[in-house]
Amino acid sequence: MLRVAVVAGGCNGLTYDLYFVEEAGPEDTVVDAGAVRVAIDRASAPLLDGTVIDLPRAESFRFQNPRAREVCSCGASFEI
């Protein structure tokens, strides 16, 4: 299962953190995205609401977050 979290850091204040976990935590939201299940912690869920995560042709993940006001040039951090 893929865990997606929002953590402090990056040039714009927040960054995405992705890693694999065996199972979701008791307070996680789990989204079934076809072949991949995604776990999101309670604090990150409102910051990720409406976000689309894309993996175009074996490149890095691309986040389209409608809540982000500013995104750094490399796309790794954002501001809400």
Secondary structure, 3 states (H helix, E strand, C coil): CEEEEEEECCCCCEEEEEEECCCCCCCCEEEEECCEEEEECCCCHHHHCCCEEECCCCCCCEEECCCCCEECCCCCEEEC
